[in-house]
Amino acid sequence: MPEKSLDLIEYLVIQQERFSVIKSHLAASGMKFEWRCSLRCTFMTYHIDLIASQGDGAEPLQFYRWNWNMDESQSADPEIHCLDKDLELLTRNHAHPVSYNTYRKVPVVLEQLFTEEVMDSVKIADDIAKQCYQSNSGDHYFPGYFSEILLSRHGIVLSQINKWNSRSIDHKNDYTMRALQFTIPYDEVQIQNLEFEEENIGRMRIKFSDLSSNNNRWCGDLIREKIKLQKLM
């Protein structure tokens, strides 16, 4: 059975807190930065962008990235990409996330981690995304229903992307090009206007597109129907 997204999100929250020493180091140096923590299959990535202090519209510089396979059977030393050698050493000495299996063996009680609205939104996202779980080629997601679960200080983003055969010229009539994304802001985050192809359930924003070949669009139809039903509830 796939893992519930709430359990995977809780895992990411706990693991990203192990990088607090990195954020404290950057804050003490006066640097402005944005962080994000993501899970793709068994790979957990912690990423920091250094925010440019001058220039409107300047792109953030990739400053720090930590990537690790949380599967204990495949585990190895994490990949650390960082120009600051002191920060890299600080990471190796103090940031020690654990695998998901290890996390599950440790009793954890996190009261008031998220509001009921945020948790309900995650449950709704699971209910919609599971319509295509293992239903077609390219829909074998792990460990939950999504290709990627991402956390930032702004909220949660759940993405289910399937591009099976979409770049193959030998499968012009049999390919999938489907993208489903849920953006769930925290309560203190101001809601922006909906963009093209976006709709909402409460504060959760949903963006869905399906440009698959005709024989593979039935799965996208299931998603659209489930979104309609959830909006009526």
Secondary structure, DSSP 8 states (H G I E B T S, - for coil): ----HHHHHHHHHHHHGGGHHHHHHHHHTT--EEEEEEEETTEEEEEEEE--SSSTT---EEEEEEEEE--GGG----EEEES-HHHHHHHHHH-----HHHHHTS----TTSS-HHHHHHHHHHHHHHGGGTTSSTT---SSSS-SEEEEESSEEEEEEEE-TTTT-TT-TTS---EEEEEEEE-TTS------TTEEEETTEEEEEEE---GGGTHHHHHHHHHHHHHHH-
